[in-house]
């Protein structure tokens, strides 16, 4: 069991690269799934062709120095990957520059073999990560992953507290409204009862007066005769 735990904590890291928004992003992670989680991607960028594993020695060296940390650089640039990258300075010129490059490239002219060999050589990594450095990077990745998970839990707890506070405020306001409505309905019923009693008294008084008036009017007529 201890051996399995050790092998888990020293999983071999690979460098993955993608472009999201204004930045190229790279990370040293043990799997594509781990890279996607660190990038916060909601879909599989690798299946979509928007992400890849890279063996560029400079990118590998930068990510292995900070395993598990998402490094960035302005999209489309070839500068170094860092934790804090500035926005691209040619956001409005990229499309035009790309079109000019396409137009300026001669058509139908095959690349020379020497150029192809040079390109292949440039893509081949010139530095390798030894086993000790790989183990150290893997341990650092696990540490960064735990830190990131702790941050996620902290944010979730904060959101849960905010939801609880909001739900409590809503419940308090609803309870106050319900109480006020019940008081209003009770008072309205009392007023209606009082109005009904007053109507009954008014009707009784009108009946009494009608009888008295009739009797007095009759007495007045007799007195006049």
C-alpha positions as CSV (number, residue, x, y, z in Angstrom):
1,X,0.0,0.0,0.0
2,X,2.7,2.6,0.8
3,X,4.5,1.8,-2.5
4,X,1.3,2.5,-4.4
5,X,0.9,5.9,-2.6
6,X,4.5,6.7,-3.4
7,X,4.1,5.9,-7.1
8,X,1.0,8.0,-7.2
9,X,2.7,11.1,-5.8
10,X,5.5,10.8,-8.3
11,X,3.5,10.5,-11.5
12,X,5.4,11.6,-14.5
13,X,4.5,15.1,-15.5
14,X,4.0,16.3,-19.1
15,X,3.7,19.8,-20.5
16,X,0.4,20.7,-22.1
17,X,-0.3,23.9,-24.0
18,X,-3.5,25.7,-25.1
19,X,-4.8,29.1,-26.1
20,X,-7.7,30.6,-24.1
21,X,-8.8,34.2,-24.7
22,X,-5.9,36.6,-25.0
23,X,-3.3,34.1,-23.7
24,X,-1.4,31.0,-24.6
25,X,-1.4,28.8,-21.5
26,X,0.9,26.0,-20.4
27,X,1.1,23.7,-17.4
28,X,3.1,20.7,-16.2
29,X,0.5,18.1,-15.2
30,X,0.3,14.2,-15.0
31,X,-2.6,14.0,-17.5
32,X,-4.7,15.9,-19.9
33,X,-7.6,15.7,-17.5
34,X,-5.5,17.4,-14.8
35,X,-4.4,20.1,-17.3
36,X,-8.1,20.8,-18.3
37,X,-9.1,21.1,-14.6
38,X,-6.2,23.5,-13.9
39,X,-7.2,25.6,-17.0
40,X,-10.9,25.6,-15.8
41,X,-11.9,24.3,-19.2
42,X,-15.6,23.2,-19.5
43,X,-14.9,21.0,-22.5
44,X,-12.2,18.7,-23.8
45,X,-9.9,21.1,-25.6
46,X,-7.6,18.2,-26.6
47,X,-10.4,16.4,-28.5
48,X,-11.3,19.8,-30.1
49,X,-7.7,20.3,-31.3
50,X,-7.3,23.4,-29.2
51,X,-4.8,21.9,-26.8
52,X,-1.8,19.6,-27.1
53,X,1.2,18.1,-25.4
54,X,4.4,20.1,-26.1
55,X,8.0,19.1,-26.0
56,X,9.4,22.6,-26.6
57,X,12.4,22.7,-24.2
58,X,11.8,26.3,-23.1
59,X,8.2,25.7,-22.3
60,X,8.9,22.4,-20.6
61,X,11.6,23.9,-18.5
62,X,9.3,26.8,-17.5
63,X,6.4,24.6,-16.5
64,X,8.6,22.0,-14.7
65,X,10.0,24.8,-12.6
66,X,6.4,25.6,-11.4
67,X,4.5,22.3,-11.8
68,X,0.8,22.6,-11.5
69,X,0.9,26.4,-12.0
70,X,-0.8,27.8,-15.1
71,X,1.7,29.9,-17.0
72,X,0.7,32.4,-19.6
73,X,2.0,34.6,-22.4
74,X,0.2,36.8,-24.9
75,X,-1.6,34.7,-27.5
76,X,0.4,34.2,-30.7
77,X,3.7,35.3,-29.2
78,X,6.8,33.3,-28.8
79,X,7.9,34.9,-25.5
80,X,8.5,33.1,-22.2
81,X,5.6,31.6,-20.2
82,X,5.2,33.3,-16.8
83,X,2.6,33.5,-14.0
84,X,1.6,37.0,-14.9
85,X,1.6,37.9,-18.6
86,X,0.6,41.2,-20.2
87,X,-2.2,41.5,-22.8
88,X,-1.1,41.2,-26.5
89,X,-0.2,44.5,-28.0
90,X,-1.3,43.7,-31.6
91,X,-4.9,42.5,-31.0
92,X,-6.2,44.5,-34.0
93,X,-3.3,43.6,-36.3
94,X,-3.2,39.8,-36.0
95,X,-5.6,39.1,-38.9
96,X,-4.0,41.5,-41.3
97,X,-0.5,40.3,-40.5
98,X,-1.6,36.7,-41.0
99,X,-3.1,37.6,-44.4
100,X,0.1,39.5,-45.4
101,X,2.2,36.5,-44.4
102,X,0.0,34.2,-46.5
103,X,0.2,36.5,-49.5
104,X,3.9,37.0,-49.3
105,X,4.6,33.3,-49.2
106,X,5.4,32.0,-52.7
107,X,2.9,29.4,-54.1
108,X,4.0,26.1,-55.4
109,X,7.5,26.3,-54.2
110,X,8.4,23.3,-52.0
111,X,10.5,23.8,-48.9
112,X,14.0,22.6,-49.1
113,X,15.1,19.5,-47.3
114,X,17.6,21.5,-45.2
115,X,14.8,23.7,-44.0
116,X,12.6,20.7,-43.1
117,X,15.6,19.2,-41.2
118,X,16.1,22.5,-39.4
119,X,12.5,22.7,-38.4
120,X,12.5,19.1,-37.1
121,X,15.7,19.9,-35.1
122,X,14.2,23.0,-33.7
123,X,11.2,21.1,-32.4
124,X,13.3,18.5,-30.8
125,X,13.9,19.3,-27.1
126,X,17.5,20.1,-26.2
127,X,17.1,19.6,-22.5
128,X,15.7,16.6,-20.6
129,X,14.2,16.4,-17.2
130,X,16.2,13.8,-15.1
131,X,14.4,11.3,-12.8
132,X,15.2,13.3,-9.7
133,X,13.9,16.5,-11.2
134,X,10.8,14.7,-12.5
135,X,10.1,13.3,-9.0
136,X,10.6,16.8,-7.5
137,X,8.3,18.3,-10.1
138,X,5.6,15.7,-9.5
139,X,5.7,16.3,-5.7
140,X,5.5,20.1,-6.4
141,X,2.5,19.4,-8.7
142,X,0.7,17.5,-6.0
143,X,1.4,20.3,-3.6
144,X,0.0,22.9,-6.1
145,X,-3.0,20.7,-6.8
146,X,-3.8,20.5,-3.1
147,X,-3.4,24.2,-2.8
148,X,-5.7,24.8,-5.7
149,X,-8.2,22.3,-4.3
150,X,-8.1,24.1,-0.9
151,X,-8.8,27.4,-2.7
152,X,-11.7,25.8,-4.5
153,X,-13.1,24.5,-1.2
154,X,-12.6,27.9,0.4
155,X,-14.5,29.6,-2.5
156,X,-17.3,27.0,-2.3
157,X,-17.5,27.5,1.4
158,X,-17.7,31.3,0.9
159,X,-20.4,30.8,-1.7
160,X,-22.3,28.5,0.6
161,X,-22.1,31.0,3.4
162,X,-23.4,33.7,1.1
163,X,-26.3,31.5,-0.1
164,X,-27.1,30.7,3.6
165,X,-27.0,34.4,4.5
166,X,-29.2,35.3,1.5
167,X,-31.7,32.5,2.2
168,X,-31.9,33.6,5.9
169,X,-32.5,37.2,4.8
170,X,-35.2,36.0,2.4
171,X,-36.8,33.8,5.0
172,X,-36.8,36.7,7.6
173,X,-38.3,39.1,5.1
174,X,-41.0,36.5,4.0
175,X,-41.8,35.8,7.7
176,X,-42.2,39.6,8.3
177,X,-44.5,39.9,5.3
178,X,-46.6,36.9,6.3
179,X,-47.0,38.2,9.8
180,X,-48.0,41.7,8.6
181,X,-50.5,40.1,6.2
182,X,-52.1,38.1,9.0
183,X,-52.3,41.2,11.2
184,X,-53.9,43.1,8.4
185,X,-56.4,40.4,7.7
186,X,-57.3,40.1,11.4
187,X,-57.8,43.9,11.7
188,X,-59.8,43.9,8.5
189,X,-62.1,41.2,9.9
190,X,-62.5,43.2,13.2
191,X,-63.4,46.3,11.2
192,X,-65.9,44.4,9.0
193,X,-67.4,43.0,12.2
194,X,-67.6,46.5,13.7
195,X,-69.1,47.8,10.4
196,X,-71.7,45.0,10.4
197,X,-72.6,45.9,14.1
198,X,-72.8,49.6,13.2
199,X,-75.0,48.8,10.2
200,X,-77.3,46.8,12.5
201,X,-77.4,49.6,15.0
202,X,-78.1,52.1,12.2
203,X,-80.9,49.9,10.9
204,X,-82.4,49.5,14.3
205,X,-82.2,53.2,15.0
206,X,-83.8,53.9,11.6
207,X,-86.7,51.5,12.5
208,X,-87.1,53.0,15.9
209,X,-87.2,56.5,14.4
210,X,-89.6,55.6,11.8
211,X,-92.1,54.3,14.4
212,X,-91.6,57.3,16.7
213,X,-91.9,59.7,13.8
214,X,-95.1,58.1,12.6
215,X,-96.6,58.2,16.1
216,X,-95.6,61.9,16.6
217,X,-96.9,62.9,13.2
218,X,-100.2,61.3,13.9
219,X,-100.4,63.2,17.3
220,X,-99.5,66.4,15.5
221,X,-102.3,65.9,13.0
222,X,-104.8,65.3,15.7
223,X,-103.7,68.4,17.6
224,X,-104.3,70.5,14.4
225,X,-107.9,69.2,13.9
